[in-house]
């Protein structure tokens, strides 16, 4: 697996998932996007399945992950995963 680095360009990172930064994810696409994020986060949680399970209960500043996807896109979710992967960088 390629070496990972902290995200520095969230617009480009969102594009990897087929979304623009800040693009809201409609309910009908949330499962598809969540599967892609879970696959990408398998290095944190051990497997895509475990990542998917963890993501379903993930809170971003107290807001459920699916609500974040629906209202502000995935950049905050990717940022939270980066914090888990590399530690908080304040």
C-alpha positions, 0 to 999 in steps of 0.5 A: 500500500502506498504511504499515506500523508496528511491531507493538504488539499481537501478539494482534490481529496473530495474529487477522489470520491467524485465530489466537489469540496462542500458538495452535499451528498444526497441520501440516494448516494450516501451509501455509495460514498460511504462504501468508498470512504470505508474502503479508503479508511480500512488502514485505520479500522482494520478492514472496509467492513469495520470502517463502514461500521465505525463510520455509521456511528461517527460524530463530527463535532457531535453531528452524525456523519450522515447529516454532515454528508447531507449538509456540508459534504465529506471534507469534514469526515475526511478531516476527522479520519485524518486526525485518527490516522495521523493524530490531531494537528491543531 
